[in-house]
């Protein structure tokens, strides 16, 4: 298999993990509606 395939797979997996963490984060903090500042803070903490 080509290296490109593994890179794409890894990026896709990374995306799923990020989405899961995002959902868990918002469920855990019990934010009823999406607050822009919270989202920005979250992105700064988790995105690289």
N, C-alpha and C positions, 0 to 999 in steps of 0.2 A: 504494500500500500504506500501511496505517496505521503510525504511529510505534510503536504497541504491539507490532506484529509484529517490528519490528527490535530492540526492547528484549528481548523473549522470546528471539529468535534469539541475541542477544549473550550473554544470561545462560546459555543452553544451551551455547553454544560455550565460554564461560568455565568452566563446570562440567566439560566434557570435558577442557579444558587442565589444570585442577586435578587431575583424576583421573590423567591421563597423568603429570604431574609427580610426583604421589604415588607411582605405581608405579615410575617411573624412580628416584626418591629411595631407595625401599626396596631396589630391585635393586642400586643403586650402592653402598649402605652395607652390603649383605649381612646384613640382620637376619633371622635364621631365624624368629623369632616376633615378633608385634607387641608392642613395648614401649610402654606407655602414655606414659611420659615422652618418648620419641622422637616419638610422634604429636603430643603437645602442643607440643613444640618446633617440629615441622614446621608445625603449624597457626599458631603464632605468627609463623613466618617467612613463610609463603605466603598466609595468609588475610587479607583486608582488610575 
